[in-house]
Amino acid sequence: MTTDTVHDTSATSIPAWEGDITQIPYWVYRNEDVRKLEQEKIYQGPTWNYLCLEAEIPKAGDYRSTFVGEMPVVVTRNTDGGIHAFENRCAHRGALIALEDGGNVRNFSCVYHAWNYDLAGTLQGVAFQRGVKGKGGMPDTFSKTALGPRKLHIATFCGLVFGSLDGNAPPIDEYLGDEIASRIKRVLHKPVKVIGRFKQILPNNWKLYFENVKDSYHASLLHVFFTTFRLNRLSQKGGVIVSETGAHHVSYSAIDTQEASSAEYESEKLRTDKENYLLADPSLLDGVDEFGDGVTLQILSVFPGFVLQQIRNSLAVRQVLPTGQESTELNWTYLGFEDDTPEMDTMRLKQANLIGPSGFVSMEDGAVGSFVQRGIRCADAEYSVVQMGGSGIGSVDYRATETSVRGFWKAYRDHMGF
């Protein structure tokens, strides 16, 4: 998506972005007017926001509470099997309609004044609309059909449910592009089941985490476990795929059993291969090539806040949500397939310990964003340098690059009009 619109910063505190996408100004993570504009231009703009899995709402009346940016949203399965999503806001006084994370209902009733909504979010009933004993009530001009929470457009892809508030959002397959779509299909190629969930709160701007997801350069530097046990090294076979818009990416690698040397890592004197760094239970690293292509790690992102991971046989989706200028909510949903054997269930659950806020690998990601957020407190006039692998955007057959990070900033600037 591109735009010729340039945001008028004269009435806001948003500075001009002087550099290109290799120079990211630190004010973009800190400016309050930027945060407000993101809600309008990105989350409520022509993008597709991940909402939930179809597997989480399999039956009529099932629902999940989620968010689009900072907007609370309810996703439902209607009695006709269709999927609906609407703003989680009562049309009366603005209270939440659904208070739980999920469940099964015939309809929704606001706890505040009992205004009632069907599974599509349409206002059906107003308590005491005609008053009590002929007194009070709503005026004759009152119309239920004119009121109600905002409804989202829905798109599904490989069991993923996406929503958009903008009718001009392109079809989901066009939005993803062929290469990203094929890599989603590679993983989500048959019915899934949810095997675990948790929520992580990050003390940093959402863009710092989403950049980190796209940053293949950091993975074997920050994550000592990856490097030491050779799960992910930049010297292994792999590459980065960037969509034409720059918005979405895939980073992938394969464990190279013939890799005989750690010369690159030893010469850099990195934190790796410590003599006493051993696993008491090496079966944690057991895995099977269930996709038949030798790829042992694939991290995929869809702008503005969806991540699909395959690390060995640990499968998960992550939802990245802004909750404040320096606060991000990260929702993890771990997956298996419906036809998994008990042995595969055990393997996936064991490997789940690799990834997450207290995992062997990615607990560092939860901390490093905070290190940046704290480090740039007095640096609004400065910028980060994103030049690894050059200055362009495109797919490459190596991972010592920041091409997908630059792609993110291209898409971000296009949507924001910077």
Stockholm file with secondary structure:
# STOCKHOLM 1.0

chainA/1-418         MTTDTVHDTSATSIPAWEGDITQIPYWVYRNEDVRKLEQEKIYQGPTWNYLCLEAEIPKAGDYRSTFVGEMPVVVTRNTDGGIHAFENRCAHRGALIALEDGGNVRNFSCVYHAWNYDLAGTLQGVAFQRGVKGKGGMPDTFSKTALGPRKLHIATFCGLVFGSLDGNAPPIDEYLGDEIASRIKRVLHKPVKVIGRFKQILPNNWKLYFENVKDSYHASLLHVFFTTFRLNRLSQKGGVIVSETGAHHVSYSAIDTQEASSAEYESEKLRTDKENYLLADPSLLDGVDEFGDGVTLQILSVFPGFVLQQIRNSLAVRQVLPTGQESTELNWTYLGFEDDTPEMDTMRLKQANLIGPSGFVSMEDGAVGSFVQRGIRCADAEYSVVQMGGSGIGSVDYRATETSVRGFWKAYRDHMGF
#=GR chainA/1-418 SS CCCCCCCCCTTSSCCCCCSCTTEEEGGGGTCHHHHHHHIIIIITSSCCEEEEEGGGSCSTTEEEEEEETTEEEEEEECTTSCEEEEESCCTTTCCCSCCSSEEECSSEECTTTCCEECTTCCEEECTTTTCBTTBSCCCTTCCGGGCCCCBCEEEEETTEEEEESCTTCCCHHHHHCHHHHHHHHHHSCSCEEEEEEEEEEESSCHHHHHHHHHCTTTHHHHCHHHHHTTSSCTTSEEEEEECTTSSCEEEEEECCTTCCCCHHHHHTTCSCCCTTCCCSCGGGGCCCCTTSSCCCEEEEEETTTEEEEEETTEEEEEEEEEEETTEEEEEEEEEEETTCCHHHHHHHHHHGGGSSTTSTTTHHHHHHHHHHHHHTTTCTTCEEECCTTCSCCCCBSCSSCCHHHHHHHHHHHHHHTC
#=GC SS_cons         CCCCCCCCCTTSSCCCCCSCTTEEEGGGGTCHHHHHHHIIIIITSSCCEEEEEGGGSCSTTEEEEEEETTEEEEEEECTTSCEEEEESCCTTTCCCSCCSSEEECSSEECTTTCCEECTTCCEEECTTTTCBTTBSCCCTTCCGGGCCCCBCEEEEETTEEEEESCTTCCCHHHHHCHHHHHHHHHHSCSCEEEEEEEEEEESSCHHHHHHHHHCTTTHHHHCHHHHHTTSSCTTSEEEEEECTTSSCEEEEEECCTTCCCCHHHHHTTCSCCCTTCCCSCGGGGCCCCTTSSCCCEEEEEETTTEEEEEETTEEEEEEEEEEETTEEEEEEEEEEETTCCHHHHHHHHHHGGGSSTTSTTTHHHHHHHHHHHHHTTTCTTCEEECCTTCSCCCCBSCSSCCHHHHHHHHHHHHHHTC
//
